[in-house]
């Protein structure tokens, strides 16, 4: 149900907030508990989720707390990532 990968390497077009919510469900962790792990208020995290407004630093911290790795990069036409 929460598999966001598509065969062939693509992803469903989900917002960052939707992906975070799915990963929380996979890990059986509430948004409130994630906020505690991040040492921020649950209201602050809920606001970020509702606005889909995260810094890259936020995303790295969230991934770490959920046991994942976050990567952000551009892929050029020849397949180079940067």
N, C-alpha and C positions, 0 to 999 in steps of 0.2 A: 504494500500500500504506500509506503514512503520511499520507494526506490525512485530516485530522481535521475538516474543514469538511463540513457537510451542506447541500445545497441548501435555500434558505429561511432561511439565516443561523444555523442551529443548530450545535452541536458535539457530538461524541460525548462521553459522560460519562467522561472520562479524568482520572486524578489529575494533579496538577502534576508529580510525578516521572515519570509516563508521558509527559507532553508534553515534558519536558526530554530524556528519552532519545530520543524520536522526532526532536526537533530536532537532537540530537547526531548521530544516524544520517544525517539529511538533509545535515548539514554535514561528514559523514565525520570526526568528531572523537570521540575516546574520552573517557570520563569522567575518566580520568587526565589527559589533555591539557587538558580543560576546567578541572579543578582547578588545574593549573599556571597557566593564564591568569588564574584568579581569585585566585591566590596563596594557596591553601589546600591542605591535604593531601588526597590522594585519599581517604584514610580518612574525613576530615571530610565531604567531599562525598558519599561513598557512604552514610555514616550519615544525612545529610539526605535523600538519595533513599530510603533504606529506611524512614525514618519519615515521609516526605512532609512535612517540617518546614522551611519556608523563610520568611524574613522578606520583606517587600516589597522591602527594599533588596537582598537576595540575588537576587530575581527580576529586578530591573532590571539588576544586574550580569551575571547569566547571559545575559539577552537581549542586552545590549550585546556581550558576548564572542562570541555566536553570530551577530551581525549582524541582530538583530531589535529590536523595541520591545515593552516590556511595558506593558500598561495594566490597571489595576484600578479598577473603579467599580461603583456600584449603578445599576440602571435602575429608575426609578419607573414606575408604571402608565401615566402619560401619555407615556412614552418619554424623559423627562429623565434625563440621566446625571449622577451626582455621586459 
